[in-house]
Amino acid sequence: MVILENDLIIEQLEPSSGFTEYEEFVYAYNKSIYVPTGIEYHKIITKTKRLVYQTGNRPQQHSQELIRVKNISAFEGYLEAKSHNAKRSKYFKNTMVKPKKEDYKKGFFIRHFMQLASDDKAPVIEVRKSSYEQADGLYAKVKIKWSLNKDEIKQEELNIHNIMEAEKTFPQIRMKIYNFVEFGKES
């Protein structure tokens, strides 16, 4: 339901609050639809301290309610936590991921690594692809194409190169990976 300018529940109205960015908002009526980039919106704080975004520079009959999913402010985080709907980050444990037979046929497989984003001294962990995709902003992430080349010298060369690229994100990944011919031969 659209909140109009003369609605008694409005405590504060911020007209022309900004323009939507890429995948910053979804529509309240269908949370799977992102609001296009460049749509003007306004912000309303209700007397119950609910924060409402709507399309348009001011509340109008045809305004659509929006839900911010990216670039959330500290105030919005506070309101979400206070409402007991705070999203909880999932924590992950290190998992040894081994290549499958089809990976040996391809000659490589993708390894997934994460580290707590708030602590660059935290250990780097290896996780399955599904865990990698579930991880939120709590983790910094990197994928590594791991060579399974039958020629061990070529395999070591390729893996060292790929680890050096990953070191740009995780400088201490060498503490995690030091055997560059790991999984060298299909068992």
HELIX and SHEET records of a PDB file:
HELIX    1   1 ALA A   74  LYS A   82  1                                   9    
HELIX    2   2 LYS A  101  LYS A  106  1                                   6    
HELIX    3   3 LYS A  129  GLN A  134  1                                   6    
HELIX    4   4 GLU A  152  ALA A  166  1                                  15    
HELIX    5   5 PRO A  171  MET A  175  5                                   5    
SHEET    1   A 6 ILE A  10  PHE A  19  0                                        
SHEET    2   A 6 GLU A  40  THR A  46 -1                                        
SHEET    3   A 6 LEU A  51  THR A  55 -1                                        
SHEET    4   A 6 GLU A  65  ARG A  68 -1                                        
SHEET    5   A 6 PHE A  25  TYR A  27 -1                                        
SHEET    6   A 6 ASN A  30  TYR A  34 -1                                        
SHEET    1   B 3 ILE A 125  VAL A 127  0                                        
SHEET    2   B 3 PHE A 108  LEU A 116 -1                                        
SHEET    3   B 3 TYR A 139  SER A 147 -1                                        
END                                                                             
